[in-house]
Amino acid sequence: MTFAGTTSVRDAVAAATALLGEAGVPSPRVDAELLCAHAAGTDRSAVTTAGLLGRSLADLGPGVADELARLVAARGERRPLQHLTGRAPFRHLELEVGPGVFVPRPETEDVAQVAIDAARAAVEARGSAVVVDLCTGSGAIALAVATEVPGAQVHAVELDADAHAWAARNVARVAAATGAVVTLVRGDARTALGHLDGSVDVVVSNPPYVPSDAVPRDPEVARHDPAVALYGLGADGLEVPRGVTAAAVRLLRPGGLYVMEHSEVQDSAARSMAEAAGLVDARTIPDLTGRPRAVVAHRPPADVGGSES
């Protein structure tokens, strides 16, 4: 696909939408407008306005036509939109993402909400809260908690070098913009943060949980999300989550809350996993589409099967 500078924004977006639709992109119109905005260094609303006013691609700036053609071609090959724009929205944040890190999904925002609510409750009860995000990836959940819960002391752990680098970039950007602090550690979620054992109010995680033989259907995921962030190992995909859950039991204070994302077919297994690790009151929460999305459980209170830490 090629565009001339004289091509109208409306026609360019329509042509890009058609190409992306033929390529199987799920939201071709939205992606076309976002790619046009990225090519022009502006936002989607400016593209919409330019289309309504009959403006040309040249009106959006020099080189926009060529850059839009490049971006649309890449998206048509099913490269993730977020890799092309370098940004991924998450709750009220905009995170930097790219090759080597898992792109945060809208359904994970529901998981973050559980952690945020529990952290707020702890702050209201005691004036502060300690929150740990295991397998933080881009830092999305940790940064959401840190920016939305004043009084929360947030720690994030990531083992993979590439993902850790993206998380470090996001932590630094958000700290500069908002003052919110996340203590980021590169380490194994199963053993990290030993100095916090028994003192954490909330442990939250979106770990790898896809079974090894379950190849994701979407090309954006199968070809571009790092395997280390997808596959949870074991026949059920829960080998890594079991290690994360054991770490949560170690880290949590008596009565502390654990929330972990899983696939829509792992709800029963995830509850059983939490209970087998010694957590209580395990339940499943749905995402906005109503699909089972996360397990929530607690470390037993000190006087109910647990010892004071």
N, C-alpha and C positions, 0 to 999 in steps of 0.2 A: 504494500500500500504506500502511495506517495501523496503528498499534499503540496499545493502551491500556496504561497503567502496570501494570494487573493481568494483562496477558498474560504467561504464563510464558516464561522464557528459552528453554526447550526448544521451545515452540510457535513463538516468534518466529523462532528460528534455522531451524526446519523450513520455515516460510512463506517466509522470505527465501531459503532454499536453493532452494525450488521456483521462485520468481520468477526468480532468477538463472539457474537451469538452463534455463528457458524462453527466456531472453534470449540463450542461447548462451555464457554465461560458462564457461570451461573447468573451473574448480574451484569450483563454487557453494557447497559446504558450508564449505570453508576460508574463502572470501571472506566468507560470511555470519557466521562466528564472528569473523573479524578485524574486520569492520565493527561488530559488536556490542561487541567489546572497545574499539574506538576510540571509539564513542559513549559508553561508560561510563568511559573514561579508565583502562582496566585492560588486562590481557593476555589472550590467548586461553585460557590454562589456567583463569583465574578464571571465564570464561564457561562453559567446559566443566563446572567444578565447580558453578556456579550452576544449570546445567541439570539435573545429576544430583540436586541437592538440592531441586529443585522450586521454586526461587525465581522471583520475578516480575521484570519489567524495572524496576519501581519500586524493588526491592531493590538494584539496581545503581546507583541514583542518580536525582535529579530530571532530567527532560527527556530521559532515555535513549530512551524510546519514540519521541518525535518525531524525535530526531536519527538514530536507526537507520532510521526510515522514509525520511528524506531521503537518507541514504547509500545505502540499498538501491536507491532509485529512480535515483540517479545512476549506480550501478554497473550497473544494468539497461540504462542507455543506453550502456554500454560505456566509460564513463570509467575510466581506469586505477585499479586499487585503490590504487596507490602515490600517485596524485594526491589521492585522498580521505583517505588516512591521513597523507600528508605524509612518509612514510618508505619506504625500500627497504632490505632486508637485502643485504649483500654480504660474503661470508665471515663474519668475526666482527663486522663493523661494522654500524651502522644509520645510513644516510645520509638527509639531507633532500633531497627531490626534489619537483618540481611542474611546472606548465606552463613550457616553455622549456628543459627539459633532458632528455636521453635517460635513461630509466630503466634502471639497470644490470640485466643479465640473469644468470641462474645460469651459463650457458655461459662468460661472461667470467671467472668465477672460475678456470676452468682455464687461461686465458691468463695471469691474474695469477700463478698458481702457477709457471709457467715463469719469469717474471721474478723471483719471490721466490727460487726455487731458485738461479738464476744469481747473484743479488745475495748470497745467503748464501755461495755458493762464493767469490765475490770477497772478501767480508769475511774468510772463513777464510784465504784465501791472502795478503791484503795488509793486513788490519785495517780496511778501509773499502771502500765501493763507491759509485759515482755512478750513479744511475738516473734516466732521463728518461721521462716519460709524455706522449706527444704526442696531442693531441685528447682531453684528460682528461675532458671532460664534467662529471659530478658530482664528479670527483676520486676515483672508486672505486678504480681500480688503484693510483694513486699513494699513497693512504692505506693500502691494504692492504700495500704494500711497506714504507712508513714505519713502520707499527705492528708488522709481523711480522719485520723485519730490523734489529735494532739495529746501528748502524754504517753504515747506508745513508744517503747524502745524496740526497734525492729532489727532483726538479724536475718541475713539471707545466705544460703549455702548453695554453691554450684561447683561441680567437679570438672565438667568439660571446659577445656581452655578457651575454645571459641565462644561458647555461650557466656562464660565468665567475663570475657572481654566486652561483650555487648552489655551485660548487666552493669559492669563498672562504668561504662559510658553513660548509661541511663541514670545510674545513681548519682553520678557527678552532675549531669544536666539538671536533674530534678532538684538536687540540693542547691545548685546555683540559682534556680528560678524560684524556689519555694522555701528553702531553708530546712526542708524535711531531710532527716538523716536516716540512712540505712547502713548498718555495719555489714559489709559484704565479705564473705569468706570463701576462698577456693578450697574445697575439701569434699570428702566423702560424707554424704548425708547420714550415713549409718553411724559415723563416729565423731562427727564434728561437734564443736561447741560443748565439750565436756564440762567446762566451767559453769554452764547454765543448768546442769542436770538438776531436776526437781524444782526449778524456779520459774518455769515458763507458763504463762497463762494460756497461750494459744499456739498450736503448731498447725500450719497449713501447708499443703503440698499439692502440686499438679505434677506427679512423677510420670515417667514413662510407664504405660500400662497396656500397650497393644500386644497381643500374643504374637509370637514370632512368625506364625504361618498366616496371619491376617494382614494381608497387604492392603493399605488404605486405597479406597476407590478413586479419590480425587488426585489427579496428576500433580497438583500443587503440593500435596502432602507427600505422596509416594516418592516423587522425584527430588523434592527440594527441602522438606523438613529433615533435619539430621536424624539418622537412625537412632542415635544414642538418646534422643529426646522422645522417641516414639515407642520403641519396643521394651516392654517390661520384663522380658525373659520368663522362662518357664512355660509349660503348656498352657497355662491360663493367663499369662502376661502379668502375673502378680508377684513375681519373685522380687523385683526391685521395690514395689510397694510394701512387701512384707518387711524389708529392711528399713524402709522409711517409717513404717508403723512402729516397729520396735524402737527406733530412735525417738519417736514421739512419746512413747511410754517412759523412756529414760528422761526426756527433757521436761515433761509436764509436771507442774505442781499438782498435788492432790486436788481433784475437782476441775483441773484444766481441760480445755477443749481441743479436740483434734478434728480437722476437716481435710479430706483428701478426695480429689477428683478421680473419677474412673469412667469407663465406657458404660453405655446404656445396658449392656448385657452382663455387667459384673457386679450389680448391686448386692445380690445375695452373697456372693463370694467375698465381697469387700466387707460386709457386715460380719461374716464369720471370721474373716481375717482379723478384724479389730477386736472381736471378742476373744479370739484365741491368744492375742497378744496381751490380754489383761485389761482391756478397756471395757467400759460399761455403757449401757443406754445407746447402743449403736442403732442408728437410723439412716435412712436414705433421703436425700433431698433432690427434688427435680430441678431441671433447668427451665428456662422460660418457655421451651417447647413442650414441657411436661415429661421429658425423658429422664429416667434415673441418671443423676450426674455426679453425686458425691456422697461419701459416707461421713457421718458426724458421730463422734463418740466422746466419752470423757474418761480421764483417769479417775479411778474410784476415790472418793473423799478419804481422808486419813482414817476415819473411824469405820469405813466400810471396805474391808478387804485390802486396804492400802496402808503403808507405813509412812510416817512423817519424814519429809526430806529436809 
